[in-house]
Amino acid sequence: MKIIADLCIVPMGVGPSVSAYVREIAAIIEASGLVHVMHANGTNIEGEMVDVSALVEACCARLTELGVERVFCTMAFSTRSDKSQTMADKLASLEK
């Protein structure tokens, strides 16, 4: 099932700045090959649900390797069964 997800991963208990951890997560997302767009509060990702879920697991595993003991994740996603739709398609529909 293809989804467009909005993902936010927050390493907890690591102090006020999380940018070093976000860089690690961003590198994993980039290496995944999935279409994605980072924004100020997370990342939009499109792909098969199983692939996006595996990506979330890989990101959390990396944070654990870095010593993060607690990770808070939120993911909201949408899917269409009537047609194929990308993030670009959704944005383009606003210009009509």
KOLSEMAR-688256 format. One record per atom (N, C-alpha, C, O): residue in one letter; atom name; x, y, z; residue number from 1. Coordinates in Angstrom, 1 decimal. Example, Ala and Ser with C-alpha at 12.3 -4.5 7.8 and 13.67 -1.06 7.14 Angstrom:
// residues 2
+------+------+--------+--------+--------+-----+
| code | site |     xx |     yy |     zz | pos |
+------+------+--------+--------+--------+-----+
|    A |    N |   13.2 |   -5.7 |    7.8 |   1 |
|    A |   CA |   12.3 |   -4.5 |    7.8 |   1 |
|    A |    C |   13.2 |   -3.3 |    7.8 |   1 |
|    A |    O |   14.2 |   -3.3 |    8.5 |   1 |
|    S |    N |   12.8 |   -2.2 |    7.1 |   2 |
|    S |   CA |   13.7 |   -1.1 |    7.1 |   2 |
|    S |    C |   12.9 |    0.0 |    7.9 |   2 |
|    S |    O |   13.4 |    1.1 |    8.0 |   2 |
+------+------+--------+--------+--------+-----+
//
This chain:
// residues 96
+------+------+--------+--------+--------+-----+
| code | site |     xx |     yy |     zz | pos |
+------+------+--------+--------+--------+-----+
|    M |    N |    0.8 |   -1.2 |    0.0 |   1 |
|    M |   CA |    0.0 |    0.0 |    0.0 |   1 |
|    M |    C |    0.9 |    1.2 |    0.0 |   1 |
|    M |    O |    1.7 |    1.4 |    0.9 |   1 |
|    K |    N |    0.7 |    2.1 |   -1.0 |   2 |
|    K |   CA |    1.5 |    3.3 |   -1.1 |   2 |
|    K |    C |    0.9 |    4.4 |   -0.1 |   2 |
|    K |    O |   -0.3 |    4.6 |   -0.1 |   2 |
|    I |    N |    1.8 |    5.1 |    0.6 |   3 |
|    I |   CA |    1.4 |    6.1 |    1.5 |   3 |
|    I |    C |    2.2 |    7.4 |    1.3 |   3 |
|    I |    O |    3.3 |    7.3 |    0.8 |   3 |
|    I |    N |    1.6 |    8.5 |    1.8 |   4 |
|    I |   CA |    2.4 |    9.7 |    2.0 |   4 |
|    I |    C |    2.4 |   10.0 |    3.5 |   4 |
|    I |    O |    1.3 |   10.2 |    4.0 |   4 |
|    A |    N |    3.5 |    9.9 |    4.1 |   5 |
|    A |   CA |    3.6 |   10.0 |    5.5 |   5 |
|    A |    C |    4.2 |   11.3 |    6.0 |   5 |
|    A |    O |    5.1 |   11.9 |    5.3 |   5 |
|    D |    N |    3.8 |   11.8 |    7.1 |   6 |
|    D |   CA |    4.5 |   12.9 |    7.8 |   6 |
|    D |    C |    5.1 |   12.4 |    9.1 |   6 |
|    D |    O |    4.4 |   11.9 |   10.0 |   6 |
|    L |    N |    6.4 |   12.3 |    9.1 |   7 |
|    L |   CA |    7.1 |   11.7 |   10.2 |   7 |
|    L |    C |    7.9 |   12.7 |   11.1 |   7 |
|    L |    O |    8.5 |   13.6 |   10.5 |   7 |
|    C |    N |    7.8 |   12.5 |   12.4 |   8 |
|    C |   CA |    8.5 |   13.3 |   13.3 |   8 |
|    C |    C |    9.2 |   12.4 |   14.3 |   8 |
|    C |    O |    8.4 |   11.6 |   15.0 |   8 |
|    I |    N |   10.5 |   12.4 |   14.5 |   9 |
|    I |   CA |   11.2 |   11.5 |   15.4 |   9 |
|    I |    C |   11.9 |   12.5 |   16.4 |   9 |
|    I |    O |   12.7 |   13.3 |   15.9 |   9 |
|    V |    N |   11.7 |   12.3 |   17.7 |  10 |
|    V |   CA |   12.3 |   13.2 |   18.7 |  10 |
|    V |    C |   13.1 |   12.3 |   19.7 |  10 |
|    V |    O |   12.5 |   11.5 |   20.4 |  10 |
|    P |    N |   14.4 |   12.5 |   19.7 |  11 |
|    P |   CA |   15.2 |   11.8 |   20.7 |  11 |
|    P |    C |   15.0 |   12.5 |   22.0 |  11 |
|    P |    O |   15.2 |   13.8 |   22.1 |  11 |
|    M |    N |   14.6 |   11.8 |   23.1 |  12 |
|    M |   CA |   14.3 |   12.4 |   24.3 |  12 |
|    M |    C |   15.5 |   12.3 |   25.3 |  12 |
|    M |    O |   16.2 |   11.3 |   25.3 |  12 |
|    G |    N |   15.6 |   13.2 |   26.2 |  13 |
|    G |   CA |   16.6 |   13.1 |   27.3 |  13 |
|    G |    C |   18.0 |   13.4 |   26.8 |  13 |
|    G |    O |   19.0 |   13.0 |   27.5 |  13 |
|    V |    N |   18.2 |   14.1 |   25.7 |  14 |
|    V |   CA |   19.5 |   14.4 |   25.1 |  14 |
|    V |    C |   19.9 |   15.9 |   25.2 |  14 |
|    V |    O |   20.9 |   16.3 |   24.6 |  14 |
|    G |    N |   19.1 |   16.7 |   25.9 |  15 |
|    G |   CA |   19.4 |   18.1 |   26.0 |  15 |
|    G |    C |   18.5 |   18.9 |   25.0 |  15 |
|    G |    O |   17.7 |   18.4 |   24.3 |  15 |
|    P |    N |   18.7 |   20.2 |   25.1 |  16 |
|    P |   CA |   17.9 |   21.1 |   24.3 |  16 |
|    P |    C |   18.1 |   21.1 |   22.8 |  16 |
|    P |    O |   17.2 |   21.4 |   22.0 |  16 |
|    S |    N |   19.3 |   20.7 |   22.3 |  17 |
|    S |   CA |   19.6 |   20.6 |   20.9 |  17 |
|    S |    C |   19.6 |   19.2 |   20.4 |  17 |
|    S |    O |   20.3 |   18.3 |   21.0 |  17 |
|    V |    N |   18.9 |   18.9 |   19.4 |  18 |
|    V |   CA |   18.8 |   17.6 |   18.8 |  18 |
|    V |    C |   19.3 |   17.6 |   17.4 |  18 |
|    V |    O |   19.2 |   16.5 |   16.7 |  18 |
|    S |    N |   20.0 |   18.6 |   16.9 |  19 |
|    S |   CA |   20.4 |   18.7 |   15.5 |  19 |
|    S |    C |   21.4 |   17.6 |   15.1 |  19 |
|    S |    O |   21.3 |   17.1 |   14.0 |  19 |
|    A |    N |   22.3 |   17.2 |   16.0 |  20 |
|    A |   CA |   23.2 |   16.1 |   15.6 |  20 |
|    A |    C |   22.4 |   14.8 |   15.4 |  20 |
|    A |    O |   22.8 |   14.1 |   14.5 |  20 |
|    Y |    N |   21.4 |   14.6 |   16.1 |  21 |
|    Y |   CA |   20.6 |   13.4 |   15.9 |  21 |
|    Y |    C |   19.7 |   13.5 |   14.7 |  21 |
|    Y |    O |   19.6 |   12.5 |   13.9 |  21 |
|    V |    N |   19.2 |   14.7 |   14.4 |  22 |
|    V |   CA |   18.4 |   14.9 |   13.2 |  22 |
|    V |    C |   19.3 |   14.7 |   12.0 |  22 |
|    V |    O |   18.8 |   14.1 |   11.0 |  22 |
|    R |    N |   20.5 |   15.1 |   12.0 |  23 |
|    R |   CA |   21.5 |   14.9 |   10.9 |  23 |
|    R |    C |   21.6 |   13.4 |   10.6 |  23 |
|    R |    O |   21.6 |   12.9 |    9.5 |  23 |
|    E |    N |   21.8 |   12.6 |   11.7 |  24 |
|    E |   CA |   21.9 |   11.1 |   11.5 |  24 |
|    E |    C |   20.6 |   10.5 |   10.9 |  24 |
|    E |    O |   20.7 |    9.7 |   10.0 |  24 |
|    I |    N |   19.5 |   11.0 |   11.4 |  25 |
|    I |   CA |   18.2 |   10.5 |   10.8 |  25 |
|    I |    C |   18.1 |   10.9 |    9.4 |  25 |
|    I |    O |   17.6 |   10.1 |    8.5 |  25 |
|    A |    N |   18.4 |   12.2 |    9.1 |  26 |
|    A |   CA |   18.3 |   12.7 |    7.7 |  26 |
|    A |    C |   19.2 |   11.8 |    6.7 |  26 |
|    A |    O |   18.8 |   11.6 |    5.6 |  26 |
|    A |    N |   20.3 |   11.4 |    7.2 |  27 |
|    A |   CA |   21.2 |   10.6 |    6.4 |  27 |
|    A |    C |   20.6 |    9.3 |    6.1 |  27 |
|    A |    O |   20.7 |    8.8 |    4.9 |  27 |
|    I |    N |   20.0 |    8.7 |    7.0 |  28 |
|    I |   CA |   19.3 |    7.4 |    6.8 |  28 |
|    I |    C |   18.1 |    7.5 |    5.9 |  28 |
|    I |    O |   18.0 |    6.7 |    5.0 |  28 |
|    I |    N |   17.4 |    8.6 |    6.0 |  29 |
|    I |   CA |   16.2 |    8.8 |    5.1 |  29 |
|    I |    C |   16.7 |    9.0 |    3.7 |  29 |
|    I |    O |   16.2 |    8.5 |    2.7 |  29 |
|    E |    N |   17.8 |    9.8 |    3.6 |  30 |
|    E |   CA |   18.4 |   10.1 |    2.2 |  30 |
|    E |    C |   18.9 |    8.8 |    1.6 |  30 |
|    E |    O |   18.6 |    8.6 |    0.4 |  30 |
|    A |    N |   19.5 |    8.0 |    2.4 |  31 |
|    A |   CA |   20.0 |    6.7 |    1.8 |  31 |
|    A |    C |   18.9 |    5.7 |    1.5 |  31 |
|    A |    O |   19.2 |    4.7 |    0.7 |  31 |
|    S |    N |   17.7 |    5.9 |    2.0 |  32 |
|    S |   CA |   16.6 |    4.9 |    1.7 |  32 |
|    S |    C |   16.2 |    4.9 |    0.3 |  32 |
|    S |    O |   15.6 |    3.9 |   -0.2 |  32 |
|    G |    N |   16.4 |    6.0 |   -0.4 |  33 |
|    G |   CA |   15.9 |    6.1 |   -1.8 |  33 |
|    G |    C |   14.4 |    6.5 |   -1.9 |  33 |
|    G |    O |   13.9 |    6.6 |   -3.0 |  33 |
|    L |    N |   13.8 |    6.6 |   -0.8 |  34 |
|    L |   CA |   12.4 |    7.0 |   -0.8 |  34 |
|    L |    C |   12.3 |    8.5 |   -1.1 |  34 |
|    L |    O |   13.1 |    9.3 |   -0.7 |  34 |
|    V |    N |   11.2 |    8.9 |   -1.8 |  35 |
|    V |   CA |   11.0 |   10.3 |   -2.0 |  35 |
|    V |    C |   10.6 |   11.0 |   -0.7 |  35 |
|    V |    O |    9.8 |   10.5 |    0.0 |  35 |
|    H |    N |   11.3 |   12.1 |   -0.4 |  36 |
|    H |   CA |   11.1 |   12.7 |    0.9 |  36 |
|    H |    C |   11.4 |   14.2 |    0.8 |  36 |
|    H |    O |   12.1 |   14.7 |   -0.1 |  36 |
|    V |    N |   10.8 |   15.0 |    1.7 |  37 |
|    V |   CA |   11.0 |   16.4 |    1.8 |  37 |
|    V |    C |   11.0 |   16.7 |    3.3 |  37 |
|    V |    O |   10.1 |   16.6 |    4.1 |  37 |
|    M |    N |   12.2 |   17.2 |    3.8 |  38 |
|    M |   CA |   12.3 |   17.6 |    5.2 |  38 |
|    M |    C |   11.7 |   19.0 |    5.4 |  38 |
|    M |    O |   11.8 |   19.9 |    4.5 |  38 |
|    H |    N |   11.0 |   19.2 |    6.5 |  39 |
|    H |   CA |   10.5 |   20.5 |    6.8 |  39 |
|    H |    C |   10.9 |   20.8 |    8.3 |  39 |
|    H |    O |   11.5 |   20.0 |    8.9 |  39 |
|    A |    N |   10.4 |   21.9 |    8.8 |  40 |
|    A |   CA |   10.9 |   22.4 |   10.1 |  40 |
|    A |    C |   10.6 |   21.5 |   11.2 |  40 |
|    A |    O |   11.3 |   21.4 |   12.2 |  40 |
|    N |    N |    9.5 |   20.7 |   11.1 |  41 |
|    N |   CA |    9.1 |   19.8 |   12.2 |  41 |
|    N |    C |    9.1 |   18.4 |   11.9 |  41 |
|    N |    O |    8.4 |   17.6 |   12.6 |  41 |
|    G |    N |    9.7 |   18.0 |   10.8 |  42 |
|    G |   CA |    9.7 |   16.6 |   10.5 |  42 |
|    G |    C |   10.0 |   16.4 |    9.0 |  42 |
|    G |    O |   10.7 |   17.2 |    8.4 |  42 |
|    T |    N |    9.5 |   15.3 |    8.5 |  43 |
|    T |   CA |    9.8 |   14.9 |    7.1 |  43 |
|    T |    C |    8.6 |   14.3 |    6.5 |  43 |
|    T |    O |    8.0 |   13.4 |    7.1 |  43 |
|    N |    N |    8.3 |   14.7 |    5.2 |  44 |
|    N |   CA |    7.2 |   14.0 |    4.5 |  44 |
|    N |    C |    7.9 |   12.9 |    3.6 |  44 |
|    N |    O |    9.0 |   13.2 |    3.1 |  44 |
|    I |    N |    7.4 |   11.7 |    3.6 |  45 |
|    I |   CA |    8.0 |   10.6 |    2.9 |  45 |
|    I |    C |    6.9 |    9.9 |    2.1 |  45 |
|    I |    O |    5.8 |    9.7 |    2.6 |  45 |
|    E |    N |    7.2 |    9.5 |    0.9 |  46 |
|    E |   CA |    6.2 |    8.7 |    0.1 |  46 |
|    E |    C |    6.8 |    7.4 |   -0.2 |  46 |
|    E |    O |    8.0 |    7.3 |   -0.6 |  46 |
|    G |    N |    6.0 |    6.3 |   -0.2 |  47 |
|    G |   CA |    6.5 |    5.0 |   -0.5 |  47 |
|    G |    C |    5.5 |    3.9 |   -0.1 |  47 |
|    G |    O |    4.5 |    4.3 |    0.5 |  47 |
|    E |    N |    5.9 |    2.7 |   -0.2 |  48 |
|    E |   CA |    5.1 |    1.6 |    0.3 |  48 |
|    E |    C |    5.1 |    1.6 |    1.8 |  48 |
|    E |    O |    6.2 |    1.9 |    2.4 |  48 |
|    M |    N |    4.0 |    1.3 |    2.4 |  49 |
|    M |   CA |    3.9 |    1.4 |    3.9 |  49 |
|    M |    C |    5.0 |    0.5 |    4.5 |  49 |
|    M |    O |    5.6 |    0.9 |    5.5 |  49 |
|    V |    N |    5.3 |   -0.7 |    4.0 |  50 |
|    V |   CA |    6.3 |   -1.5 |    4.6 |  50 |
|    V |    C |    7.6 |   -0.9 |    4.5 |  50 |
|    V |    O |    8.4 |   -1.1 |    5.4 |  50 |
|    D |    N |    8.0 |   -0.2 |    3.4 |  51 |
|    D |   CA |    9.3 |    0.5 |    3.3 |  51 |
|    D |    C |    9.4 |    1.7 |    4.3 |  51 |
|    D |    O |   10.4 |    1.9 |    4.9 |  51 |
|    V |    N |    8.3 |    2.5 |    4.4 |  52 |
|    V |   CA |    8.3 |    3.6 |    5.3 |  52 |
|    V |    C |    8.4 |    3.1 |    6.7 |  52 |
|    V |    O |    9.2 |    3.7 |    7.5 |  52 |
|    S |    N |    7.7 |    2.1 |    7.1 |  53 |
|    S |   CA |    7.8 |    1.5 |    8.4 |  53 |
|    S |    C |    9.2 |    1.0 |    8.7 |  53 |
|    S |    O |    9.7 |    1.2 |    9.8 |  53 |
|    A |    N |    9.8 |    0.3 |    7.8 |  54 |
|    A |   CA |   11.2 |   -0.2 |    8.0 |  54 |
|    A |    C |   12.2 |    1.0 |    8.1 |  54 |
|    A |    O |   13.1 |    0.9 |    8.9 |  54 |
|    L |    N |   11.9 |    2.1 |    7.4 |  55 |
|    L |   CA |   12.7 |    3.3 |    7.6 |  55 |
|    L |    C |   12.6 |    3.9 |    9.0 |  55 |
|    L |    O |   13.6 |    4.2 |    9.6 |  55 |
|    V |    N |   11.4 |    3.9 |    9.5 |  56 |
|    V |   CA |   11.2 |    4.4 |   10.9 |  56 |
|    V |    C |   12.0 |    3.6 |   11.8 |  56 |
|    V |    O |   12.6 |    4.1 |   12.8 |  56 |
|    E |    N |   11.9 |    2.3 |   11.7 |  57 |
|    E |   CA |   12.6 |    1.3 |   12.6 |  57 |
|    E |    C |   14.1 |    1.5 |   12.5 |  57 |
|    E |    O |   14.8 |    1.5 |   13.5 |  57 |
|    A |    N |   14.6 |    1.7 |   11.3 |  58 |
|    A |   CA |   16.1 |    2.0 |   11.1 |  58 |
|    A |    C |   16.5 |    3.3 |   11.8 |  58 |
|    A |    O |   17.6 |    3.3 |   12.4 |  58 |
|    C |    N |   15.7 |    4.3 |   11.7 |  59 |
|    C |   CA |   16.0 |    5.6 |   12.3 |  59 |
|    C |    C |   16.1 |    5.4 |   13.8 |  59 |
|    C |    O |   17.0 |    5.9 |   14.5 |  59 |
|    C |    N |   15.1 |    4.7 |   14.4 |  60 |
|    C |   CA |   15.0 |    4.5 |   15.8 |  60 |
|    C |    C |   16.2 |    3.6 |   16.3 |  60 |
|    C |    O |   16.8 |    3.9 |   17.3 |  60 |
|    A |    N |   16.5 |    2.6 |   15.5 |  61 |
|    A |   CA |   17.7 |    1.8 |   15.8 |  61 |
|    A |    C |   19.0 |    2.6 |   15.9 |  61 |
|    A |    O |   19.8 |    2.3 |   16.7 |  61 |
|    R |    N |   19.1 |    3.5 |   14.9 |  62 |
|    R |   CA |   20.4 |    4.3 |   14.9 |  62 |
|    R |    C |   20.4 |    5.2 |   16.1 |  62 |
|    R |    O |   21.5 |    5.3 |   16.7 |  62 |
|    L |    N |   19.3 |    5.8 |   16.5 |  63 |
|    L |   CA |   19.3 |    6.6 |   17.7 |  63 |
|    L |    C |   19.7 |    5.8 |   19.0 |  63 |
|    L |    O |   20.4 |    6.2 |   19.8 |  63 |
|    T |    N |   19.2 |    4.5 |   19.0 |  64 |
|    T |   CA |   19.6 |    3.6 |   20.1 |  64 |
|    T |    C |   21.1 |    3.4 |   20.1 |  64 |
|    T |    O |   21.7 |    3.4 |   21.2 |  64 |
|    E |    N |   21.7 |    3.1 |   18.9 |  65 |
|    E |   CA |   23.1 |    2.9 |   18.8 |  65 |
|    E |    C |   23.9 |    4.2 |   19.3 |  65 |
|    E |    O |   25.0 |    4.0 |   19.8 |  65 |
|    L |    N |   23.3 |    5.3 |   19.1 |  66 |
|    L |   CA |   23.9 |    6.6 |   19.6 |  66 |
|    L |    C |   23.7 |    6.8 |   21.1 |  66 |
|    L |    O |   24.2 |    7.9 |   21.6 |  66 |
|    G |    N |   23.1 |    5.9 |   21.8 |  67 |
|    G |   CA |   22.9 |    6.1 |   23.2 |  67 |
|    G |    C |   21.6 |    6.7 |   23.6 |  67 |
|    G |    O |   21.4 |    7.0 |   24.8 |  67 |
|    V |    N |   20.7 |    7.0 |   22.7 |  68 |
|    V |   CA |   19.4 |    7.6 |   23.1 |  68 |
|    V |    C |   18.5 |    6.5 |   23.6 |  68 |
|    V |    O |   18.3 |    5.4 |   23.0 |  68 |
|    E |    N |   18.1 |    6.7 |   24.9 |  69 |
|    E |   CA |   17.3 |    5.6 |   25.5 |  69 |
|    E |    C |   15.8 |    5.7 |   25.3 |  69 |
|    E |    O |   15.1 |    4.8 |   25.5 |  69 |
|    R |    N |   15.4 |    6.9 |   24.9 |  70 |
|    R |   CA |   13.9 |    7.1 |   24.6 |  70 |
|    R |    C |   13.7 |    7.9 |   23.4 |  70 |
|    R |    O |   14.3 |    8.9 |   23.2 |  70 |
|    V |    N |   12.8 |    7.4 |   22.5 |  71 |
|    V |   CA |   12.5 |    8.1 |   21.3 |  71 |
|    V |    C |   11.0 |    8.2 |   21.2 |  71 |
|    V |    O |   10.3 |    7.3 |   21.4 |  71 |
|    F |    N |   10.6 |    9.4 |   20.8 |  72 |
|    F |   CA |    9.2 |    9.7 |   20.6 |  72 |
|    F |    C |    8.9 |    9.9 |   19.1 |  72 |
|    F |    O |    9.5 |   10.8 |   18.5 |  72 |
|    C |    N |    8.1 |    9.1 |   18.5 |  73 |
|    C |   CA |    7.8 |    9.2 |   17.1 |  73 |
|    C |    C |    6.3 |    9.5 |   16.9 |  73 |
|    C |    O |    5.4 |    8.9 |   17.6 |  73 |
|    T |    N |    6.0 |   10.3 |   15.9 |  74 |
|    T |   CA |    4.6 |   10.5 |   15.4 |  74 |
|    T |    C |    4.7 |   10.3 |   13.9 |  74 |
|    T |    O |    5.6 |   10.8 |   13.3 |  74 |
|    M |    N |    3.7 |    9.6 |   13.4 |  75 |
|    M |   CA |    3.6 |    9.5 |   12.0 |  75 |
|    M |    C |    2.1 |    9.5 |   11.6 |  75 |
|    M |    O |    1.3 |    8.7 |   12.1 |  75 |
|    A |    N |    1.7 |   10.4 |   10.7 |  76 |
|    A |   CA |    0.4 |   10.5 |   10.2 |  76 |
|    A |    C |    0.6 |   10.2 |    8.7 |  76 |
|    A |    O |    1.6 |   10.6 |    8.1 |  76 |
|    F |    N |   -0.3 |    9.4 |    8.1 |  77 |
|    F |   CA |   -0.2 |    9.1 |    6.7 |  77 |
|    F |    C |   -1.5 |    9.1 |    6.0 |  77 |
|    F |    O |   -2.6 |    8.9 |    6.6 |  77 |
|    S |    N |   -1.5 |    9.3 |    4.7 |  78 |
|    S |   CA |   -2.7 |    9.2 |    3.9 |  78 |
|    S |    C |   -2.4 |    8.2 |    2.7 |  78 |
|    S |    O |   -1.3 |    8.0 |    2.3 |  78 |
|    T |    N |   -3.5 |    7.6 |    2.2 |  79 |
|    T |   CA |   -3.4 |    6.7 |    1.1 |  79 |
|    T |    C |   -4.6 |    6.9 |    0.2 |  79 |
|    T |    O |   -5.7 |    7.4 |    0.7 |  79 |
|    R |    N |   -4.5 |    6.6 |   -1.0 |  80 |
|    R |   CA |   -5.6 |    6.7 |   -2.0 |  80 |
|    R |    C |   -5.8 |    5.3 |   -2.6 |  80 |
|    R |    O |   -4.8 |    4.7 |   -3.1 |  80 |
|    S |    N |   -7.0 |    4.9 |   -2.7 |  81 |
|    S |   CA |   -7.2 |    3.6 |   -3.4 |  81 |
|    S |    C |   -7.8 |    3.9 |   -4.8 |  81 |
|    S |    O |   -7.9 |    3.0 |   -5.6 |  81 |
|    D |    N |   -8.3 |    5.1 |   -5.0 |  82 |
|    D |   CA |   -8.9 |    5.4 |   -6.3 |  82 |
|    D |    C |   -7.9 |    5.8 |   -7.4 |  82 |
|    D |    O |   -8.2 |    5.7 |   -8.6 |  82 |
|    K |    N |   -6.7 |    6.3 |   -7.0 |  83 |
|    K |   CA |   -5.7 |    6.7 |   -7.9 |  83 |
|    K |    C |   -4.4 |    6.8 |   -7.3 |  83 |
|    K |    O |   -4.3 |    6.9 |   -6.0 |  83 |
|    S |    N |   -3.3 |    6.8 |   -8.1 |  84 |
|    S |   CA |   -2.0 |    7.0 |   -7.6 |  84 |
|    S |    C |   -1.8 |    8.5 |   -7.4 |  84 |
|    S |    O |   -2.1 |    9.3 |   -8.3 |  84 |
|    Q |    N |   -1.2 |    8.9 |   -6.3 |  85 |
|    Q |   CA |   -0.9 |   10.3 |   -6.0 |  85 |
|    Q |    C |    0.4 |   10.5 |   -5.3 |  85 |
|    Q |    O |    0.6 |    9.8 |   -4.3 |  85 |
|    T |    N |    1.2 |   11.4 |   -5.7 |  86 |
|    T |   CA |    2.4 |   11.8 |   -5.1 |  86 |
|    T |    C |    2.3 |   13.1 |   -4.3 |  86 |
|    T |    O |    1.3 |   13.8 |   -4.4 |  86 |
|    M |    N |    3.3 |   13.4 |   -3.5 |  87 |
|    M |   CA |    3.4 |   14.7 |   -2.8 |  87 |
|    M |    C |    3.3 |   15.8 |   -3.8 |  87 |
|    M |    O |    2.6 |   16.8 |   -3.6 |  87 |
|    A |    N |    4.0 |   15.7 |   -4.9 |  88 |
|    A |   CA |    4.0 |   16.7 |   -6.0 |  88 |
|    A |    C |    2.6 |   16.9 |   -6.6 |  88 |
|    A |    O |    2.2 |   18.0 |   -6.8 |  88 |
|    D |    N |    1.9 |   15.8 |   -6.8 |  89 |
|    D |   CA |    0.6 |   15.8 |   -7.3 |  89 |
|    D |    C |   -0.3 |   16.6 |   -6.4 |  89 |
|    D |    O |   -1.1 |   17.5 |   -6.8 |  89 |
|    K |    N |   -0.2 |   16.4 |   -5.1 |  90 |
|    K |   CA |   -1.1 |   17.0 |   -4.1 |  90 |
|    K |    C |   -0.8 |   18.5 |   -4.1 |  90 |
|    K |    O |   -1.7 |   19.3 |   -4.1 |  90 |
|    L |    N |    0.5 |   18.9 |   -4.2 |  91 |
|    L |   CA |    0.8 |   20.4 |   -4.2 |  91 |
|    L |    C |    0.3 |   21.0 |   -5.5 |  91 |
|    L |    O |   -0.2 |   22.1 |   -5.5 |  91 |
|    A |    N |    0.5 |   20.3 |   -6.6 |  92 |
|    A |   CA |    0.1 |   20.8 |   -7.9 |  92 |
|    A |    C |   -1.4 |   21.1 |   -8.0 |  92 |
|    A |    O |   -1.9 |   22.0 |   -8.7 |  92 |
|    S |    N |   -2.2 |   20.3 |   -7.3 |  93 |
|    S |   CA |   -3.6 |   20.4 |   -7.3 |  93 |
|    S |    C |   -4.1 |   21.7 |   -6.7 |  93 |
|    S |    O |   -5.2 |   22.2 |   -6.9 |  93 |
|    L |    N |   -3.2 |   22.3 |   -5.8 |  94 |
|    L |   CA |   -3.5 |   23.6 |   -5.2 |  94 |
|    L |    C |   -3.4 |   24.8 |   -6.2 |  94 |
|    L |    O |   -4.0 |   25.8 |   -5.9 |  94 |
|    E |    N |   -2.7 |   24.6 |   -7.3 |  95 |
|    E |   CA |   -2.4 |   25.6 |   -8.2 |  95 |
|    E |    C |   -3.5 |   25.8 |   -9.3 |  95 |
|    E |    O |   -3.5 |   26.7 |  -10.1 |  95 |
|    K |    N |   -4.4 |   24.9 |   -9.2 |  96 |
|    K |   CA |   -5.5 |   24.9 |  -10.3 |  96 |
|    K |    C |   -6.6 |   25.9 |  -10.0 |  96 |
|    K |    O |   -7.5 |   26.0 |  -10.7 |  96 |
+------+------+--------+--------+--------+-----+
//
